[in-house]
Amino acid sequence: MTAKSIAPYGCWKSPISAADIASASIGLGAPRLGADGSVYWLEVRPNEGGRYVVVRWEKDGGLQDLFPAPFSARTRVHEYGGGSFLVCGRSVIFTNFADQRLYRCSGESEPTPITPEGPLRYADFECDESRCRLVAVLEDHTEPGKVANGIAAVYPREDGRVEVLVRGNDFYAAPRLSPDGSQLAWLTWNHPNMPWDAAELWVAPVNEDGSLGEATHVAGGPEEAICEPRWSPGGVLHFVSDRSNWWNIYRWTEGKVRPVTEADAEFAGPAWAFGQSHYAFVSEERAVATYSQNGLSRMASIELPEGGMLRLDLPYTAIGGVRADAHRAVFVGGSASEPTSIVLMDLDSGRREVLQTATTLQFDPGYISAPEAVEFPTEGGKTAHGLFYAPKNQDYEAPEGEKPPLVVMVHGGPTAATSTAMRLGIQFYTSRGIAVLDVNYGGSTGYGRAYRRRLYGQWGVVDVDDACNGAKRLAERGLVDGGRLAITGGSAGGYTTLACLTFRNVFAAGASHFGVSDCELLAQETHKFESRYLDKLIGPYPDRRDLYVKRSPIHHLGGLNCPVIFFQGLEDEIVPPNQAETMYEALKNKGVATAYLPFAGEQHGFRRAENIRRAIEAELLFFGKVLGFEPADEIEPVQIENL
């Protein structure tokens, strides 16, 4: 057995490089089953500038990209997109990112447009075969400065003619036709609610001419959020509701809502994007579903209508995108030791086949740190949650008595959650001797509606307290060096990062990736979908402008005295670049160590391999400079002001 080398934490050589993470990893999502035995899914490829490609798998034919560059299947409805393609026989209909038109392709020739150029955007399609049309969420940008949403029918054979079926509310999602095409169900909500606050489920008969009859309200309201409506093969409407505090599955029969599952578990997640699928029907008597408990995903077979559950023995702890037919299920699955993959499962035998993985990289388990679910006390006598990753590298150990630095990672959203799927960005740190706490602060999903609502009116308070208390708790337990604590986050996680550094004295350094520094600017400048989000998280604007100023780091620079590095996409419409630029200039003028890395062509989140690599390496280098360790990697220098 080879003796381990002795080296300080943070200085270990690791086989997990930023270049590998950026170039050998792809995003996987939205799996679909074809009627002919084929499987489809979406790949996001950093090596192709972040292009979204629909891939088809056939048992005897392997993998096939259905369209060439520069086509990219990504819709901008709600800016976060999702629901960007639909399988129709051997063809796929998708939204092309560059022009937001709908295209049809079969993989045999160039995609053909089926809607004209113009200000309309489409998402979350359904095929209405008997009427030779699509039903889709429509977003209309015709009027400058105003965005109108609705549900519409699109007629490909009539030059993409659009007929609006439902409108009048601020937002719509999930138009779902019954199997016989006689009924249409959909979700809707209004400002200031987000879909996880108070989405309603409606259903209406479809008339002979394709218009809708009188609509019926099924479920949802001010204290109930509905998501993922879906018809069973026999035409019974099912959906997920959080009326019990937990997102459980319900069915609507004879005008009444009845529970299918009654568990302290989440059978859905926040609908930031269209097309999410946590359950699917195998038959009228059976469904398969994924659910989350204590930060871990599991999968079960569910008897209908009683709801009896049989947990399936799977090696995955992060599962989503569930689709099924009479004999097969496909889903996205991953764990700390299993890379995120498209998995096809035979429901009769239980046999699984991995069709695609998010990374071709394979690492010895001796370099992979497994997450430990941790709970820790926080303000108000409450408990918060997170996943702790200890340093791990089979080739190294630290000098006796030394404790590792800690990087606290703050997820975006803030209505979201961490994942237990293998994240090489975390292993990048732990394999170099740096501990990681991936925190699920109050407001995160996966722990019920009450936990999710802890953040209402308290963004910049509860999340900040929980991130700080998690780090301090680990230091108290002797697991990390309390004098070398850093924090990083993107988007809303970037805001929490900046707020922790400004309003608390816990961390020695931070990194903000396209994070919010001025809550007031976010309320004034962001897109429609999130334009009233802060009403719930902080307070109505401008009536409570005092709270926006009070919670904004940019207005309290006197409390910010530790180094910060900023990463920003210059085409970001969700958090515009001026927020990072203003914060950076303020810190530079104040004399605080700071750095700013802008990326041309990037939006909210980085998709290009070279930019992903640069951000990963620059953050490590910055933390090393501040926390007193020298990374073993050769990293392009970063211009740090005031260091």
C-alpha positions in Angstrom: 0.0 0.0 0.0 1.5 3.3 -1.1 2.0 5.8 1.7 -0.1 9.0 1.4 1.7 12.3 0.8 1.5 15.0 3.5 0.2 18.3 2.2 -1.9 21.2 3.6 -5.6 21.1 2.9 -6.3 22.9 -0.3 -2.9 22.0 -1.8 -3.7 18.4 -2.9 -3.3 17.4 -6.5 -6.6 16.1 -7.9 -7.5 14.1 -11.0 -10.8 16.2 -11.2 -9.9 19.2 -13.3 -12.0 22.2 -14.2 -11.3 21.5 -17.9 -12.7 18.1 -17.5 -15.8 19.3 -15.7 -16.5 21.9 -18.3 -15.7 19.9 -21.5 -16.5 16.3 -20.5 -19.8 17.1 -18.9 -23.2 17.7 -20.4 -26.6 18.5 -19.0 -29.3 15.9 -19.3 -33.1 16.3 -19.0 -36.6 15.9 -20.4 -36.6 12.2 -21.3 -39.5 11.0 -23.5 -40.6 7.5 -24.7 -41.4 7.0 -28.3 -44.2 4.7 -29.4 -41.8 2.6 -31.5 -39.5 1.7 -28.6 -37.3 4.7 -29.0 -36.3 7.2 -26.3 -35.7 10.9 -26.6 -34.0 13.4 -24.3 -32.4 16.8 -24.2 -28.6 17.4 -23.9 -27.0 20.7 -23.0 -23.5 20.8 -24.4 -21.0 23.3 -23.1 -18.5 22.4 -25.9 -21.1 23.6 -28.4 -21.7 26.9 -26.8 -24.4 25.6 -24.5 -26.5 24.3 -27.4 -29.6 22.3 -26.5 -29.8 19.1 -28.6 -32.7 16.6 -28.8 -31.2 13.1 -29.0 -33.0 9.9 -30.1 -31.9 6.4 -28.9 -32.9 3.2 -30.6 -32.1 -0.3 -29.4 -30.5 -1.3 -32.7 -29.5 2.2 -34.0 -27.7 3.8 -31.1 -27.8 7.6 -30.6 -28.7 10.2 -33.1 -28.8 14.0 -32.9 -32.1 15.1 -34.5 -30.8 18.4 -35.8 -27.4 20.1 -36.5 -25.9 23.3 -35.2 -26.8 26.1 -34.9 -30.3 24.8 -34.0 -30.9 24.7 -30.2 -34.1 23.4 -28.5 -34.6 26.1 -25.9 -37.6 28.2 -25.3 -37.5 31.6 -23.6 -41.0 31.5 -22.2 -40.7 32.7 -18.6 -37.0 33.1 -19.5 -36.2 29.8 -17.7 -37.9 27.8 -20.4 -38.5 24.0 -20.2 -41.0 22.0 -22.2 -39.1 22.9 -25.4 -39.8 19.8 -27.5 -42.6 17.3 -28.2 -42.3 13.8 -29.8 -44.9 13.2 -32.6 -44.4 9.7 -34.1 -40.9 9.7 -35.6 -40.8 13.5 -35.6 -40.0 16.1 -33.0 -41.4 19.6 -32.7 -39.2 22.0 -30.9 -38.7 25.7 -30.1 -35.5 27.1 -31.7 -33.6 29.4 -29.3 -32.4 31.9 -31.9 -35.7 32.9 -33.3 -38.2 31.2 -30.9 -40.1 29.7 -33.9 -41.4 26.2 -33.8 -39.7 23.6 -36.1 -40.4 20.1 -37.1 -37.6 17.5 -37.7 -37.2 13.8 -38.0 -33.4 13.6 -38.1 -33.4 12.9 -41.8 -33.1 16.5 -43.0 -32.9 20.1 -41.9 -35.6 21.2 -39.5 -38.6 22.9 -41.1 -40.3 25.9 -39.5 -44.0 25.6 -38.8 -44.6 29.0 -37.3 -43.7 32.4 -38.8 -41.1 34.8 -37.5 -42.5 37.2 -35.0 -42.9 38.2 -31.3 -44.6 34.9 -30.1 -42.9 32.3 -28.0 -44.1 28.7 -27.3 -43.6 26.1 -24.5 -45.1 23.0 -23.0 -46.7 21.6 -26.1 -49.4 19.0 -26.4 -50.4 17.3 -29.7 -54.1 17.5 -30.5 -54.1 14.9 -33.3 -57.8 14.8 -34.2 -57.7 18.6 -34.8 -54.3 18.6 -36.5 -52.9 21.2 -34.1 -50.8 21.8 -31.1 -51.9 23.2 -27.8 -49.2 25.2 -26.1 -48.4 27.9 -23.6 -48.1 31.2 -25.5 -46.1 34.2 -24.6 -46.7 37.3 -26.7 -44.2 40.1 -26.9 -46.0 42.1 -29.6 -46.5 45.2 -27.4 -43.2 46.8 -26.3 -42.7 46.7 -22.6 -45.6 44.3 -22.1 -45.8 40.5 -22.1 -49.1 38.7 -22.4 -49.4 35.0 -21.5 -52.1 32.4 -22.4 -52.8 29.0 -23.8 -53.2 28.7 -27.5 -53.8 26.3 -30.4 -51.2 26.4 -33.2 -52.1 25.0 -36.6 -48.9 23.9 -38.4 -50.9 23.1 -41.7 -52.2 26.7 -41.7 -48.9 28.5 -41.7 -48.7 28.4 -38.0 -52.0 30.2 -37.3 -52.5 30.8 -33.6 -55.8 30.7 -31.9 -55.8 31.8 -28.2 -57.9 29.5 -26.1 -57.4 30.9 -22.6 -56.1 34.2 -21.4 -56.8 36.9 -18.9 -54.5 35.8 -16.0 -50.8 36.6 -15.6 -49.4 33.1 -16.2 -50.4 29.7 -17.6 -48.7 26.3 -17.7 -49.3 22.6 -18.3 -52.1 22.5 -20.9 -53.0 18.8 -20.9 -55.6 17.1 -23.2 -57.6 14.1 -22.0 -56.8 10.9 -23.9 -59.9 11.3 -26.0 -59.3 15.0 -26.7 -62.6 16.0 -25.2 -61.2 18.0 -22.2 -58.3 20.4 -21.6 -56.8 20.9 -18.2 -54.3 23.7 -17.3 -52.7 25.6 -14.5 -52.9 29.4 -14.0 -51.8 32.0 -11.4 -51.5 35.7 -10.9 -49.1 38.2 -9.5 -47.7 38.4 -6.9 -47.8 34.6 -6.6 -45.2 32.2 -8.0 -46.5 28.8 -9.2 -45.5 27.2 -5.9 -47.5 29.8 -4.0 -51.0 29.6 -5.3 -51.4 27.9 -8.7 -54.9 26.8 -9.7 -56.1 23.9 -11.8 -58.9 24.3 -14.3 -60.5 22.0 -16.8 -62.9 22.8 -19.7 -64.6 20.7 -22.4 -63.2 21.1 -25.9 -66.0 22.0 -28.4 -66.3 20.6 -31.9 -64.7 23.7 -33.4 -61.7 23.5 -31.1 -62.8 26.3 -28.8 -63.3 25.7 -25.1 -66.5 25.4 -23.2 -67.2 26.7 -19.7 -64.2 26.1 -17.4 -64.4 24.4 -14.0 -62.1 25.1 -11.1 -60.7 21.8 -9.8 -58.3 22.8 -7.1 -55.8 25.4 -5.9 -56.1 28.9 -4.4 -54.4 31.3 -2.0 -53.1 28.6 0.3 -52.7 25.8 -2.1 -50.2 25.3 -5.0 -51.1 22.8 -7.7 -48.6 21.3 -10.2 -48.1 18.5 -12.7 -51.7 17.8 -13.9 -51.9 14.6 -15.8 -54.6 12.3 -17.2 -54.6 8.6 -16.6 -55.1 6.3 -19.6 -58.7 6.0 -18.7 -59.2 9.8 -18.6 -59.1 10.5 -14.8 -57.4 13.8 -14.0 -54.5 13.6 -11.5 -52.4 16.4 -10.1 -50.0 17.2 -7.2 -51.1 19.5 -4.4 -49.4 20.8 -1.2 -52.7 21.2 0.7 -51.4 18.7 3.4 -48.2 20.7 3.7 -46.5 18.1 1.5 -46.8 17.9 -2.3 -48.8 14.7 -2.7 -50.7 13.1 -5.6 -54.5 13.6 -5.9 -57.2 12.5 -8.4 -60.4 14.3 -9.5 -63.4 12.0 -10.0 -67.1 12.8 -9.9 -66.3 16.4 -9.2 -64.4 15.5 -6.0 -60.7 15.6 -5.1 -59.4 12.5 -3.4 -55.8 11.8 -2.2 -53.7 9.1 -3.9 -50.6 9.4 -1.7 -50.6 10.6 1.9 -46.9 10.8 2.8 -44.7 13.3 4.5 -42.8 13.5 1.3 -42.6 15.7 -1.8 -43.9 14.3 -5.1 -43.0 17.4 -7.0 -40.7 20.4 -7.0 -40.9 24.1 -7.6 -42.0 24.8 -11.2 -39.2 27.1 -12.3 -39.3 25.5 -15.7 -42.1 23.9 -17.8 -42.5 20.2 -18.3 -41.4 18.7 -15.0 -42.6 15.1 -14.4 -42.4 13.4 -11.1 -44.9 10.7 -11.8 -46.3 8.8 -14.8 -48.9 6.2 -15.6 -48.1 2.6 -16.4 -51.8 1.7 -16.6 -55.1 2.7 -15.1 -54.2 0.7 -12.0 -50.5 1.6 -11.6 -48.2 4.6 -11.7 -44.5 5.1 -11.0 -43.3 8.2 -9.1 -40.3 9.8 -7.5 -40.5 11.6 -4.2 -38.1 13.4 -1.9 -37.6 12.9 1.8 -34.8 14.6 3.9 -33.0 15.7 0.8 -33.0 12.2 -0.9 -35.0 11.1 -3.9 -36.6 7.7 -4.1 -38.8 5.9 -6.6 -42.0 3.9 -6.0 -44.6 1.9 -7.8 -48.1 3.2 -6.8 -51.3 1.2 -6.9 -54.3 3.2 -8.2 -56.6 4.5 -7.0 -55.8 3.4 -3.4 -52.2 4.7 -3.4 -50.4 1.7 -2.0 -46.6 2.3 -2.5 -43.9 -0.2 -3.1 -40.4 1.4 -3.0 -38.2 0.4 -5.9 -34.6 -0.7 -5.2 -32.5 1.8 -7.1 -29.0 3.2 -6.6 -30.1 6.8 -7.2 -30.7 9.5 -4.7 -31.6 12.3 -7.2 -34.4 11.3 -9.6 -36.6 13.3 -12.0 -38.1 13.5 -15.4 -40.2 10.3 -14.9 -42.0 9.0 -18.0 -43.6 5.6 -18.5 -45.7 3.4 -20.7 -47.2 -0.1 -20.2 -43.8 -1.8 -19.9 -41.0 0.8 -19.6 -40.1 3.8 -17.5 -37.4 6.4 -18.3 -36.0 8.9 -15.9 -33.0 11.1 -15.0 -31.1 9.5 -12.1 -27.9 10.2 -10.2 -26.2 9.9 -6.8 -22.9 10.9 -5.2 -21.3 7.9 -6.7 -23.4 7.6 -9.9 -23.2 10.3 -12.5 -26.5 11.8 -13.7 -27.8 9.5 -16.4 -30.7 8.8 -18.6 -32.0 5.5 -17.3 -34.4 3.1 -19.1 -36.1 0.5 -16.8 -38.1 -2.5 -17.8 -41.1 -2.5 -15.4 -41.7 -6.2 -15.7 -38.2 -7.4 -14.9 -36.8 -4.4 -13.2 -33.7 -4.5 -15.5 -32.1 -1.1 -16.0 -30.1 0.3 -18.9 -28.1 3.5 -18.8 -28.6 5.2 -22.2 -26.4 8.3 -21.6 -24.4 9.8 -18.8 -23.7 13.5 -18.0 -19.9 12.8 -18.0 -17.6 10.3 -19.6 -15.2 10.8 -16.7 -14.6 8.0 -14.3 -12.8 8.5 -11.0 -11.6 6.1 -8.4 -14.0 6.1 -5.4 -10.9 7.1 -3.4 -11.3 10.7 -4.8 -15.1 10.9 -4.3 -16.6 12.4 -1.1 -20.1 11.1 -0.1 -22.6 13.6 1.3 -23.6 13.4 4.9 -27.1 14.8 5.6 -26.8 17.3 8.5 -29.3 19.1 10.6 -28.2 22.1 12.7 -30.0 24.6 15.0 -30.7 28.0 13.7 -32.5 31.1 14.8 -35.9 30.9 16.5 -35.3 27.5 17.9 -35.7 26.0 14.4 -33.7 23.4 12.5 -32.1 23.8 9.1 -30.6 21.3 6.7 -27.7 20.7 4.4 -25.3 18.1 2.9 -21.7 18.0 4.3 -18.8 16.7 2.1 -15.6 16.1 3.9 -12.2 16.4 2.1 -11.3 13.1 0.4 -8.2 12.2 -1.7 -6.7 8.7 -1.5 -3.2 10.1 -2.2 -3.1 12.8 0.5 -3.5 13.6 4.2 -3.1 16.9 5.9 -0.5 17.7 8.6 -1.4 16.6 12.0 -3.8 19.0 13.8 -4.7 21.0 10.7 -8.4 21.5 9.9 -9.7 22.0 6.4 -11.1 25.3 5.0 -14.8 25.2 4.3 -16.7 26.4 1.2 -20.5 26.9 1.9 -22.5 26.5 -1.3 -25.8 28.3 -1.6 -28.3 27.1 -4.2 -30.2 29.5 -6.4 -33.9 30.0 -6.5 -34.1 30.7 -3.6 -37.1 28.4 -3.9 -35.1 25.3 -4.9 -32.9 22.7 -3.2 -29.5 21.1 -3.3 -29.1 17.7 -5.1 -27.4 14.6 -4.0 -26.5 13.7 -7.6 -22.7 13.6 -8.3 -21.6 17.2 -8.7 -18.1 17.4 -9.9 -17.9 21.0 -8.8 -18.2 19.8 -5.2 -15.7 17.0 -5.8 -13.4 19.5 -7.4 -13.0 21.1 -3.9 -13.1 18.0 -1.7 -10.5 16.2 -3.7 -8.2 19.2 -3.1 -8.7 19.1 0.6 -11.5 21.6 1.0 -14.7 20.7 2.8 -18.1 21.7 1.4 -21.4 22.4 3.0 -24.3 22.4 0.5 -27.0 24.2 2.5 -30.8 23.8 2.3 -31.7 27.0 4.2 -35.2 27.8 5.3 -37.2 28.4 2.1 -35.7 25.4 0.3 -38.0 22.8 -1.2 -38.2 19.1 -0.2 -39.2 19.7 3.4 -42.8 20.7 3.0 -44.7 23.9 2.5 -44.1 25.3 6.0 -40.4 25.0 5.6 -40.6 26.6 2.1 -42.6 29.5 3.5 -40.0 30.3 6.2 -38.4 32.7 3.7 -41.6 34.7 3.1 -40.8 38.3 4.1 -37.4 37.1 5.4 -35.2 36.8 2.3 -31.8 38.1 3.4 -32.5 37.1 7.0 -33.5 33.4 7.3 -31.2 32.2 4.5 -28.3 34.2 5.8 -28.8 32.9 9.4 -29.0 29.3 8.2 -25.9 29.6 6.0 -23.9 31.1 8.8 -25.2 28.8 11.5 -24.4 25.7 9.3 -20.8 26.9 8.9 -20.4 27.7 12.6 -21.9 24.4 13.6 -19.3 22.5 11.5 -16.5 24.5 13.0 -17.9 23.8 16.6 -17.9 20.1 15.8 -14.2 20.4 14.8 -14.8 19.3 11.2 -13.5 22.6 9.6 -11.3 25.6 10.4 -13.5 28.3 11.7 -11.0 30.9 10.6 -11.1 29.8 7.0 -14.8 29.8 6.0 -15.8 30.9 2.4 -19.2 31.1 0.7 -20.3 30.9 -2.9 -23.6 31.0 -4.7 -25.2 31.8 -8.0 -28.3 34.0 -8.8 -30.3 34.1 -5.5 -27.5 32.1 -3.9 -25.2 35.0 -5.0 -27.5 37.3 -3.1 -27.4 35.2 0.1 -23.6 35.1 -0.3 -23.3 38.8 -0.5 -25.8 39.3 2.4 -23.8 36.9 4.6 -20.6 38.8 3.9 -22.3 42.2 4.5 -24.6 41.6 7.4 -22.7 38.9 9.4 -19.1 38.4 10.5 -18.6 34.7 9.8 -16.9 34.2 6.4 -13.5 35.3 5.3 -14.2 35.3 1.6 -17.0 34.9 -0.9 -17.8 34.4 -4.6 -20.9 35.8 -6.3 -22.0 34.2 -9.6 -24.5 36.5 -11.3 -25.8 37.4 -7.8 -28.2 40.1 -6.7 -26.6 43.0 -4.8 -29.5 45.5 -5.1 -32.9 44.1 -4.4 -34.6 47.3 -5.6 -32.9 47.0 -9.0 -34.0 43.4 -9.2 -37.6 44.4 -8.5 -37.4 47.2 -11.1 -35.5 45.5 -13.9 -36.2 41.7 -14.0 -38.5 39.9 -16.4 -42.2 39.3 -15.9 -42.1 35.8 -14.4 -40.1 37.0 -11.4 -41.1 40.7 -11.4 -43.3 40.2 -8.3 -41.4 37.4 -6.7 -39.9 39.7 -4.1 -43.3 40.8 -2.9 -43.5 37.5 -1.0 -39.8 37.2 -0.2 -39.3 40.8 1.1 -42.5 42.9 0.8 -44.5 44.7 -1.8 -42.5 47.2 -3.9 -42.4 50.2 -3.7 -44.5 50.3 -0.6 -41.8 48.6 1.4 -38.9 50.1 -0.3 -37.3 50.5 3.2 -36.9 46.7 3.4 -35.4 46.5 0.0 -32.8 49.1 0.9 -32.3 47.4 4.3 -31.6 44.0 2.8 -29.5 45.2 -0.2 -25.7 44.7 0.4 -24.9 47.6 -2.0 -26.4 50.0 0.5 -24.4 48.7 3.5 -20.8 48.5 2.3 -19.6 49.7 5.7 -20.3 46.1 6.9 -18.5 44.4 4.1 -14.8 44.0 4.8 -13.7 40.7 3.3 -12.7 39.8 -0.2 -15.3 39.0 -2.9 -15.0 37.8 -6.5 -17.8 38.4 -9.0 -18.7 36.3 -12.1 -21.3 37.8 -14.5 -22.8 37.0 -17.9 -23.1 40.2 -20.0 -26.4 39.1 -21.6 -28.1 38.3 -18.3 -31.7 39.6 -18.3 -32.6 38.1 -14.9 -29.8 39.8 -12.9 -28.4 42.5 -15.2 -24.6 43.0 -15.2 -24.9 46.5 -13.6 -25.5 44.9 -10.2 -22.2 43.0 -10.2 -20.4 46.0 -11.8 -21.7 48.4 -9.2 -20.8 46.2 -6.3 -17.3 45.5 -7.7 -16.6 49.2 -8.2 -17.8 50.0 -4.7 -15.6 47.4 -3.1 -12.6 48.4 -5.2 -13.0 52.1 -4.2 -13.4 51.1 -0.6 -10.1 49.2 -0.6 -11.5 45.7 -0.1 -9.9 42.9 -2.1 -12.1 42.1 -5.1 -12.1 40.7 -8.6 -14.6 40.9 -11.5 -14.8 38.4 -14.4 -17.5 39.3 -17.0 -18.3 36.8 -19.8 -19.6 38.0 -23.2 -22.4 35.9 -24.7 -23.4 34.4 -21.4 -26.9 34.8 -19.8 -28.1 33.7 -16.4 -25.8 30.8 -15.8 -22.8 29.9 -17.9 -23.1 27.3 -20.7 -19.9 27.6 -22.6 -17.1 25.3 -21.7 -14.3 27.8 -21.7 -16.3 30.1 -19.4 -17.3 27.3 -17.0 -13.7 26.3 -16.7 -12.5 29.9 -16.1 -15.1 30.5 -13.4 -14.2 27.2 -11.5 -10.5 27.8 -11.6 -10.7 31.5 -10.8 -12.9 30.9 -7.7 -10.4 28.3 -6.4 -7.5 30.6 -7.0 -9.2 33.5 -5.3 -10.1 31.5 -2.2 -6.6 30.2 -2.0 -5.1 33.7 -2.1 -7.5 34.8 0.7 -7.6 31.7 2.9 -3.9 30.9 2.7 -3.4 27.8 0.6 -1.7 27.4 -2.8 -3.7 25.2 -5.3 -1.6 22.6 -7.0 -3.2 23.5 -10.3 -1.7 25.8 -13.0 -4.4 28.5 -13.2 -4.5 31.6 -15.4 -3.9 34.6 -13.1 -6.8 36.6 -11.9 -6.5 40.4 -11.4 -7.4 41.0 -7.8 -7.7 44.6 -6.7 -6.5 45.7 -3.3 -4.9 42.3 -2.4 
